[in-house]
Amino acid sequence: MMKKQKVVVIGTNHAGTHSILEIANKYKETHEVVTYDKNDNISFLGCGMALWIGGVIDSGDGLFYATPESLREAGAEVHMKHDFKNVDFDKKEIKIEDLETGEIKTETYDKLIFAIGSWPILPPFPGHDLENIMYAKIFQNAQAAIEKIKDPAIKRVTIVGAGYIGIELVEAFKQNGKEVTLINDMNVLNRYYDENYQEMMRSNLEKNGIDMKLGELVTEFKGTNGKVSKVITDKGEYDTDLVLMSIGFKPNTAVLKDTGIELTGRGAILTNNRMETSVKDVYAIGDCSTVYNNASEKFENIALATNAVRTGIVAGHNACGTPLEMQGVQGSNAIHIFGLTLCSTGLTECVAKDLGMDVETVELTDLIKSAFMPENDEVTLKVVWEKKTKRIVGAQMASTSDVTLALHFFSLAIQERYTIDKLALTDTFFLPHFNQPHNFITKAGLLALGKL
């Protein structure tokens, strides 16, 4: 009987879990899969953390879509509380530390998949080690935040960072009756959206009682009795009982720096569309890897759960000898805060120009349904396209209704190199309950061509 090939997966969250399940479920006759993770739980949906903290859902139980036991039942060999320490690509060996015993183990592999994820950026500001300074990433972080919310002494919460997670947590803490201050060095959701969409969200937060401190840089934390009590910026100081740091993430790849594997300038593991790295028989997936951005036409680190899942599936098949390629990504994303939905895909006008692209745009605000419909909402849409080729490279929308299904259309349009000319006459249905004869999608194309 032919010996099974061993696939070792380092990291068992979104990307790692999906690789493991693909291998265990579809290649068990020819491959064995072994995984190591330094945590004691897996597959926590961090994007649902704010829902739990904000009380929208009662517990975090539903935020796990796999367990170590379910992976073992599928046929995987699972080692929790084991930390990856080093790799010898020539010998095809890795060193792993058992965090409960301190023992250093050696594991061999035929194929190796890195799914080591990302970690919050935590600048060493003076006072950064004071109690009640937290960050948002794993299950234990959410648990700790919920315990802090229950403490009546925690009245004032400061969020540092105004990306997606920071904004969602602003809402979550406000829903728990806390006084919330948001500090960021730029406007909210910078680079996710162009300026007027950022302003929509800024105004929305301000209207809902959030104390906005934008254009400020945190320089220090001060404490009383070992607990944080003030956040110091370059423009002021603010009393607080709890700080949640959310200024971004970086690939968790420092351990690979001198191993010979190729990394980007930002530390992501460089991959191709099969998730292969520069080292033979080694793959990288999820937040630690690159993916091909169809809009910018570059391999980039775009840390999203959807990307992690797809890269995990692709690497699982390729590691077992079945060719499968990513179709590229658009970085599609959305956020719903205090009744306002923003969603985007591809590049904003600002980012496209920063990349040196010559782009044009069209923007409109229109009713979603026919004007005579009694229940109706407006939507604002902006489409960005490359001037020379006319290919669509980005779209942004804002509404108090859920318009996110339209974002899937624009994501596919970018992937398939759809042009702004085609957008004008795209075949879409019409029914007053749902849209207008010239709905906002096709109307953008017609306006771009000067036909309306």
C-alpha positions in Angstrom: 0.0 0.0 0.0 1.3 3.4 -1.0 2.4 5.6 1.9 0.1 8.6 2.5 1.5 12.1 1.9 1.6 14.3 5.1 0.2 17.8 4.8 1.0 20.0 7.9 -1.1 23.1 8.4 0.2 25.7 10.8 -2.7 27.7 12.1 -6.3 26.7 12.4 -8.6 29.6 12.0 -10.6 30.6 8.8 -8.0 29.6 6.2 -6.4 26.7 8.0 -9.8 25.1 8.9 -11.0 25.2 5.3 -7.7 23.7 4.0 -7.9 20.9 6.7 -11.5 20.1 5.8 -10.8 19.9 2.1 -7.9 17.5 2.6 -9.6 15.4 5.3 -12.9 15.1 3.4 -11.7 14.6 -0.1 -8.2 13.2 0.0 -8.2 10.9 3.0 -7.2 7.8 0.9 -3.9 9.5 -0.2 -3.1 12.2 2.3 -3.1 12.7 6.1 -3.4 16.2 7.5 -1.8 17.4 10.8 -2.4 20.8 12.3 -0.9 22.9 15.0 -2.4 26.0 16.6 -1.2 28.0 19.6 -4.8 28.9 20.7 -7.2 26.6 22.6 -10.1 27.2 20.2 -10.4 27.6 16.4 -12.5 29.3 13.7 -13.7 32.2 15.8 -15.5 34.8 13.6 -13.9 37.9 14.8 -16.1 40.0 12.5 -19.0 39.0 14.7 -17.3 40.3 17.9 -19.0 43.6 17.9 -22.4 41.9 17.6 -21.7 39.9 20.8 -20.2 42.9 22.7 -23.2 45.1 21.5 -25.7 42.5 22.7 -27.2 41.8 19.2 -26.5 38.1 19.9 -26.7 36.6 23.3 -23.4 34.6 23.3 -20.3 33.8 21.3 -21.3 30.2 20.7 -22.5 30.8 17.2 -19.3 32.6 16.2 -17.5 29.3 15.9 -18.0 27.2 12.7 -15.7 24.4 13.7 -14.1 22.8 16.8 -10.9 20.8 17.3 -13.3 17.8 17.8 -15.1 18.3 14.5 -11.7 18.4 12.7 -10.6 15.2 14.5 -13.9 13.6 13.5 -13.2 14.5 9.9 -9.8 12.7 10.2 -7.3 15.4 11.0 -4.7 15.1 13.7 -5.2 18.3 15.8 -2.7 19.8 18.3 -3.9 22.8 20.2 -1.7 25.0 22.4 1.3 24.4 20.2 3.4 27.3 18.9 5.3 27.2 15.6 8.9 28.2 16.3 11.0 27.4 13.2 11.3 25.6 9.8 14.0 23.9 7.8 12.8 23.9 4.2 15.6 21.7 3.0 14.9 18.9 5.6 11.2 19.5 5.4 11.0 19.8 9.2 9.3 22.3 11.6 9.9 23.0 15.3 6.8 23.2 17.5 6.6 24.2 21.2 4.0 22.5 23.4 2.8 25.5 25.4 1.6 23.3 28.2 4.9 21.3 28.8 7.5 23.6 27.2 8.7 20.6 25.1 10.1 21.4 21.6 9.0 18.9 19.1 10.1 18.2 15.5 7.5 17.4 12.8 8.2 16.4 9.3 6.0 17.2 6.3 5.6 16.4 2.6 3.6 19.6 2.0 3.4 22.6 4.4 0.6 25.2 4.6 1.2 28.4 6.6 -2.1 29.8 7.9 -0.5 31.8 10.7 -2.8 34.8 10.3 -2.3 38.4 11.5 -2.0 40.2 14.8 -3.1 43.6 16.0 -0.6 46.5 15.6 0.2 47.5 19.2 2.7 50.5 19.3 4.7 50.6 22.5 3.3 53.9 23.7 4.3 55.0 27.2 1.7 53.3 29.5 0.7 50.7 27.0 0.9 48.0 29.6 -1.7 49.6 31.9 -4.7 47.6 32.9 -7.9 48.1 30.8 -6.0 48.7 27.5 -7.3 46.0 25.2 -7.4 44.9 21.6 -9.8 43.0 19.3 -8.8 39.8 17.6 -9.6 36.5 19.2 -12.4 34.9 21.3 -10.7 35.7 24.6 -10.5 39.4 23.7 -14.3 39.5 23.2 -14.9 37.7 26.4 -12.7 40.1 28.3 -14.5 43.1 26.7 -17.9 41.8 27.7 -16.7 41.3 31.3 -15.5 44.9 31.4 -18.8 46.2 30.1 -20.5 44.6 33.1 -18.3 46.7 35.5 -20.2 49.8 36.6 -16.9 51.6 37.1 -16.3 51.4 33.3 -18.3 54.5 32.1 -16.0 56.0 29.5 -14.5 54.0 26.6 -12.0 55.2 24.1 -11.5 53.5 20.7 -8.2 54.2 19.0 -8.5 53.5 15.3 -11.4 54.2 12.9 -11.3 51.2 10.5 -14.1 48.7 10.3 -13.5 47.0 13.6 -13.0 50.3 15.5 -16.2 51.7 14.1 -18.2 48.6 14.9 -16.9 48.6 18.4 -17.8 52.3 18.8 -21.5 51.3 18.1 -21.3 48.2 20.4 -20.0 50.1 23.4 -22.5 52.9 22.8 -25.3 50.4 22.8 -24.1 49.3 26.2 -24.7 52.8 27.6 -21.0 53.9 27.6 -19.6 57.3 26.8 -17.5 56.6 23.7 -14.6 58.6 22.3 -13.2 57.8 18.9 -9.6 58.8 18.2 -8.0 58.5 14.7 -5.2 60.2 12.9 -7.3 60.5 9.7 -11.0 60.6 8.9 -13.1 57.4 9.6 -12.8 54.5 7.2 -9.9 56.2 5.4 -8.9 54.4 2.1 -12.0 52.1 2.3 -14.1 55.0 0.9 -13.7 58.3 -0.8 -14.0 61.5 1.2 -17.8 62.1 1.0 -18.6 58.6 2.1 -16.2 59.0 5.0 -18.1 62.2 5.9 -21.4 60.3 5.8 -20.2 57.9 8.5 -18.4 60.6 10.5 -21.7 62.6 10.6 -23.6 59.5 11.5 -21.4 58.7 14.4 -21.4 62.3 15.7 -25.2 62.4 15.4 -25.4 59.3 17.6 -23.4 60.8 20.4 -19.9 59.6 19.6 -17.2 62.1 20.7 -15.0 62.4 17.6 -11.3 63.2 17.9 -10.1 62.9 14.3 -6.7 64.1 13.0 -5.1 63.3 16.3 -2.2 60.9 17.1 -2.1 59.0 20.4 1.3 59.5 22.1 0.8 58.2 25.6 -1.5 56.5 28.2 -1.6 57.6 31.8 -3.0 55.6 34.7 -4.3 55.7 38.2 -3.6 52.7 40.5 -2.3 50.7 37.6 -5.4 51.2 35.4 -5.6 53.5 32.4 -7.3 56.8 33.1 -6.2 59.2 30.3 -5.3 59.0 26.6 -2.8 61.6 25.6 -2.7 62.7 21.9 -0.7 65.4 20.1 -3.7 67.7 20.5 -5.3 66.9 23.9 -5.9 64.5 26.7 -9.1 62.5 27.4 -10.3 60.8 30.5 -11.2 57.2 30.0 -11.8 54.0 31.9 -11.1 51.6 29.1 -9.1 51.8 25.8 -9.6 49.5 22.9 -6.8 49.6 20.3 -7.9 49.0 16.8 -5.3 50.6 14.5 -4.8 47.7 12.1 -3.2 44.3 11.7 0.1 43.0 10.4 0.9 39.5 9.0 2.1 37.2 11.8 5.3 36.3 9.9 8.2 37.6 12.0 9.3 34.1 12.7 9.8 33.5 8.9 12.0 36.6 8.3 15.3 34.8 7.9 14.1 31.4 6.5 14.5 32.3 2.8 10.8 32.4 2.0 9.8 35.5 0.0 7.9 38.2 1.9 6.5 41.5 0.8 7.6 44.8 2.2 4.7 44.6 4.7 5.6 41.1 5.8 3.0 39.0 3.9 4.1 35.8 2.4 4.2 36.2 -1.4 2.1 33.6 -3.2 0.7 32.9 -6.7 -2.9 32.1 -7.6 -2.4 28.5 -6.4 -1.3 29.8 -3.0 2.2 28.5 -3.7 5.1 30.4 -2.1 8.7 30.8 -3.3 9.6 27.6 -1.5 8.7 24.3 -3.2 5.8 22.3 -1.5 5.0 25.2 0.8 1.8 27.2 0.7 0.5 30.3 2.5 -3.2 31.3 3.0 -5.3 33.8 4.8 -4.2 36.9 6.5 -0.5 36.0 6.3 -0.5 35.7 2.5 -1.0 37.7 -0.6 -3.9 37.5 -3.1 -4.2 38.9 -6.6 -6.2 42.1 -6.6 -8.1 42.3 -9.9 -8.7 46.0 -9.6 -5.0 47.0 -9.0 -3.6 44.1 -10.9 -1.1 43.4 -8.1 -0.6 40.7 -5.5 -1.5 42.3 -2.1 -2.2 41.4 1.5 -6.0 41.8 1.8 -7.0 40.4 5.2 -10.7 39.4 4.9 -12.4 36.2 6.1 -13.8 35.6 2.6 -10.3 35.7 1.2 -9.1 33.4 3.9 -11.8 30.8 3.2 -11.1 30.7 -0.5 -7.3 30.6 -0.2 -7.7 27.7 2.2 -9.8 25.7 -0.2 -7.4 26.4 -3.1 -4.3 25.5 -1.1 -5.9 22.3 0.2 -6.5 21.0 -3.3 -3.2 22.1 -4.7 -1.3 20.5 -1.8 -3.0 17.2 -2.7 -2.1 17.4 -6.4 -5.4 18.8 -7.8 -4.7 22.1 -9.7 -7.1 24.9 -8.6 -6.5 28.6 -8.9 -7.9 31.7 -7.2 -9.9 34.0 -9.5 -8.4 37.1 -7.8 -10.2 39.3 -5.3 -11.8 42.7 -5.1 -11.6 43.3 -1.4 -15.4 43.6 -1.2 -16.6 44.8 2.2 -19.5 46.4 4.0 -20.5 48.0 7.3 -23.8 48.8 9.0 -23.6 51.3 11.8 -26.5 53.2 13.5 -28.7 52.5 10.5 -26.3 53.5 7.8 -24.9 51.0 5.4 -21.7 51.6 3.5 -20.2 49.0 1.1 -17.4 49.1 -1.4 -15.4 46.8 -3.7 -12.2 47.4 -5.7 -10.5 50.7 -5.6 -11.6 54.1 -4.4 -10.8 57.1 -6.6 -8.3 58.3 -4.1 -6.5 54.9 -3.9 -6.5 54.4 -7.6 -4.8 57.8 -8.1 -2.3 57.0 -5.4 -1.4 54.0 -7.4 -0.8 56.2 -10.5 -3.9 55.0 -12.3 -5.7 57.4 -14.7 -9.3 57.0 -13.7 -12.7 58.6 -14.2 -15.8 58.5 -11.9 -19.5 58.9 -12.0 -21.6 59.4 -8.9 -25.4 59.7 -8.3 -28.0 59.7 -5.6 -31.3 58.2 -6.5 -34.4 56.5 -5.1 -34.0 52.7 -5.0 -37.6 52.0 -6.0 -40.1 53.9 -8.3 -40.9 57.3 -6.8 -44.6 56.5 -6.3 -43.8 53.6 -3.9 -44.8 54.5 -0.3 -41.8 52.8 1.3 -38.6 54.0 -0.4 -35.0 54.9 0.4 -32.2 56.7 -1.4 -28.9 55.2 -2.4 -25.7 57.0 -3.3 -23.4 55.2 -5.8 -20.0 56.0 -7.1 -18.3 54.0 -9.9 -14.6 54.2 -10.7 -13.2 53.1 -14.0 -9.8 53.2 -15.8 -9.9 55.9 -18.5 -7.9 54.1 -21.2 -9.5 50.6 -21.0 -12.8 51.7 -19.5 -12.7 48.7 -17.2 -14.5 49.2 -13.9 -12.1 49.1 -11.0 -14.2 50.2 -8.0 -17.7 51.0 -6.6 -19.0 52.5 -3.4 -22.5 52.7 -2.1 -24.3 54.3 0.9 -27.9 53.8 2.0 -30.2 53.2 5.0 -31.4 50.2 3.1 -29.5 47.0 2.4 -28.0 47.5 -1.0 -25.2 45.0 -0.6 -26.4 42.6 -3.2 -25.6 45.2 -5.8 -22.1 45.1 -4.5 -21.7 41.5 -5.7 -22.5 42.7 -9.2 -19.8 45.2 -9.1 -17.3 42.8 -7.6 -18.0 40.4 -10.5 -17.8 43.2 -12.9 -14.3 44.0 -11.7 -13.2 40.4 -11.8 -14.5 39.9 -15.3 -13.0 43.3 -16.6 -16.5 44.7 -17.3 -16.4 48.1 -18.9 -18.4 51.2 -18.0 -19.9 51.1 -21.5 -21.4 47.7 -20.9 -22.8 48.9 -17.6 -25.2 51.3 -19.2 -27.2 48.6 -21.1 -26.8 45.7 -18.7 -30.0 43.6 -18.7 -31.7 44.0 -15.3 -35.3 43.3 -14.4 -37.8 46.0 -13.3 -40.6 45.8 -10.7 -41.7 48.9 -8.6 -41.4 46.8 -5.4 -37.6 46.6 -6.0 -36.2 49.2 -8.3 -36.8 51.6 -11.2 -36.7 51.0 -15.0 -33.3 52.7 -15.0 -32.1 51.4 -11.7 -29.2 53.0 -9.9 -26.7 50.5 -11.3 -27.5 51.0 -15.0 -28.2 54.7 -14.5 -24.5 55.1 -13.4 -23.4 53.7 -16.8 -25.9 55.9 -18.7 -24.7 59.0 -16.9 -21.1 58.1 -17.5 -21.8 57.9 -21.3 -23.8 61.1 -21.2 -27.0 59.3 -22.1 -29.1 60.8 -19.3 
